[in-house]
Amino acid sequence: MELGDDQRLQRFTEFEFGVPWVMGFFHQDWIYEGPTAADVVAKHLGEESDEEVLAVRHDAQVLLDHLSSRTLEVLWDAGSQYMPSFERIPGSEWTRTVVDLCAGELSGRADVRPLAGADIEDGFAHRDAVVAEIEQVGFLDAEVRGALVECARRCTPDLAFRVLLRAVVYAPDGSLALAQYQQMEALGSALHYGEFVVQSVRFLVEEP
């Protein structure tokens, strides 16, 4: 039985997913969820659907394949409220750990089907728009914007945009003009995001 067009263009979740979802684990109280960062990730992966684990593995592998360890550290730090220090484990090693945790979790599950349809949307048709959106978020540190642009160009615009949304939430003194937010909504719609992905930054919109 074939999916209808509406189903084919719908992501597996209405919420944040993939590596940005993992970034959200690392808040001020993350240590209460497990003794190490890897334990926390493993705990959450074990509670989630096949699609979520596949999405995390895909994002992490793409990051690992195309970005330097330092760029990975910048992105993980920007997208997390309280990321553990990279002094003991570099960004590339941490990202590989996430890939390996996903692979381990999936190996214990039966009949895991690969992602398909909207869930493999890479956003390359919208790369210029994503890069422009990154570059106009002036309250983000220049190194963060540079890492996000590199992610959009060398990984996928879809992944870069989702990390951007996460970074915007945690940036100090962040605010968005209504027009900026509306453009983000348009990009989210084009990338088939669920209702609550772009909505996560709505609270930063400046009231007229």
C-alpha positions in Angstrom: 0.0 0.0 0.0 1.5 3.3 -1.1 1.4 6.4 1.2 -0.6 9.4 0.1 1.2 12.6 -0.7 0.4 14.2 2.7 1.9 11.1 4.6 4.9 11.0 2.3 5.7 14.6 3.2 5.3 14.2 6.9 8.3 13.7 9.3 8.1 10.9 11.8 7.7 13.4 14.6 6.1 16.8 15.3 9.0 17.7 17.5 12.8 18.3 17.4 14.8 15.3 16.2 18.3 14.0 15.4 21.4 15.6 16.9 19.7 18.8 18.0 17.3 16.6 20.0 20.4 15.0 21.7 21.9 18.5 22.3 18.8 19.2 24.3 19.7 16.6 26.9 22.6 18.7 28.1 21.0 21.2 30.5 22.2 22.3 33.9 20.8 19.2 35.6 21.8 16.6 33.0 24.1 14.8 35.5 21.1 13.6 37.4 20.1 11.5 34.4 23.3 9.5 34.2 26.9 9.4 35.4 28.4 10.3 32.0 27.3 12.1 28.9 27.3 8.8 27.0 25.1 7.2 29.6 22.6 10.0 29.2 22.4 9.6 25.5 22.2 5.8 25.7 19.3 6.1 28.2 17.3 8.4 25.9 18.0 6.4 22.8 16.7 3.3 24.6 13.4 5.0 25.2 12.8 6.2 21.7 11.5 4.9 18.4 13.6 3.4 15.6 13.1 6.5 13.5 14.5 8.8 16.2 17.6 6.6 16.7 18.1 6.5 12.9 17.8 10.2 12.7 20.4 10.8 15.4 22.8 8.3 13.8 22.3 9.9 10.4 23.0 13.5 11.7 26.0 12.4 13.8 27.6 10.5 10.9 27.2 13.3 8.5 28.8 15.7 11.0 31.6 13.3 11.7 32.3 12.7 8.0 32.5 16.4 6.9 33.5 18.7 9.8 36.7 19.1 11.8 36.8 18.3 15.5 36.9 22.0 16.5 33.9 22.8 14.3 32.0 20.0 15.9 32.8 21.3 19.4 31.5 24.7 18.4 28.2 23.3 17.2 27.7 21.0 20.2 28.5 23.9 22.6 26.2 26.3 20.8 23.3 23.9 20.7 23.5 22.8 24.3 22.7 24.7 27.5 25.5 23.0 29.4 27.7 20.7 27.3 30.4 18.8 29.1 33.9 20.1 28.5 35.8 18.9 25.4 39.1 19.0 27.3 39.1 15.2 27.8 37.2 14.1 24.7 37.5 16.0 21.4 34.5 16.8 19.3 35.1 14.2 16.7 35.5 11.5 19.4 32.3 12.5 21.1 30.4 12.6 17.8 31.7 9.1 17.0 30.5 8.0 20.4 27.0 9.1 19.5 27.1 7.2 16.2 28.3 4.1 18.0 25.6 4.4 20.7 22.9 4.6 18.0 24.4 1.6 16.1 24.5 -0.4 19.4 20.9 0.4 20.2 19.7 -0.4 16.6 21.6 -3.7 16.6 19.4 -5.0 19.4 16.1 -4.2 17.6 14.3 -6.3 15.1 13.0 -5.2 11.7 14.4 -1.7 11.7 13.4 0.0 8.5 15.5 2.8 7.0 14.3 6.3 7.0 12.4 7.3 3.8 10.2 10.1 2.4 10.4 13.4 4.2 12.7 11.9 6.8 15.6 11.9 4.3 15.0 15.5 3.2 18.4 17.1 3.1 17.3 20.7 2.2 19.9 21.3 -0.5 17.2 23.0 -2.6 17.1 25.6 0.2 20.8 25.9 1.0 21.1 29.6 0.1 18.1 30.5 2.2 19.4 28.6 5.2 22.9 30.2 4.9 21.2 33.7 4.6 19.2 32.9 7.7 22.3 31.9 9.7 24.2 35.0 8.6 21.5 37.4 9.7 21.3 36.1 13.2 23.7 38.7 14.5 23.5 37.9 18.2 25.2 34.5 17.6 29.0 34.5 18.0 30.8 34.8 14.7 32.5 31.5 15.2 29.1 29.8 15.7 27.7 31.4 12.6 30.8 30.3 10.7 30.4 26.7 11.9 26.7 26.7 11.0 27.4 27.9 7.5 30.1 25.3 7.1 27.6 22.7 8.3 25.0 23.9 5.7 27.5 23.8 2.9 29.5 20.6 3.8 26.8 18.5 5.6 23.2 19.3 4.9 21.2 22.6 5.1 18.5 20.7 6.9 20.8 19.7 9.7 22.4 23.2 9.9 19.0 24.8 10.2 17.9 22.5 13.0 21.2 23.2 14.9 20.6 26.9 14.3 17.2 26.8 16.0 18.8 25.1 19.0 21.7 27.6 19.1 19.2 30.5 19.0 17.4 29.2 22.0 20.5 29.2 24.1 22.3 32.3 22.8 22.6 35.1 25.4 20.5 38.2 24.6 18.8 36.6 21.7 15.8 38.2 20.0 14.2 37.8 16.6 12.3 40.2 14.4 8.9 39.0 13.3 10.1 38.8 9.7 13.0 36.6 10.7 10.7 34.2 12.5 8.3 34.1 9.6 11.2 33.2 7.3 12.2 30.5 9.7 8.6 29.2 9.7 8.7 29.1 5.9 11.9 27.2 5.9 10.6 24.7 8.4 7.5 24.2 6.3 9.7 23.6 3.2 11.7 21.1 5.1 8.5 19.3 6.3 9.2 19.9 10.0 6.5 19.2 12.5 4.5 22.0 14.3 6.8 22.4 17.3 10.3 22.5 15.7 10.5 26.2 14.6 7.9 27.1 17.2 10.6 26.5 19.9 12.1 29.9 19.1 8.8 31.8 18.9 9.3 33.2 22.4 12.3 35.3 21.2 10.2 37.3 18.7 10.2 41.0 19.6 6.7 42.3 20.2 5.8 45.4 18.1 
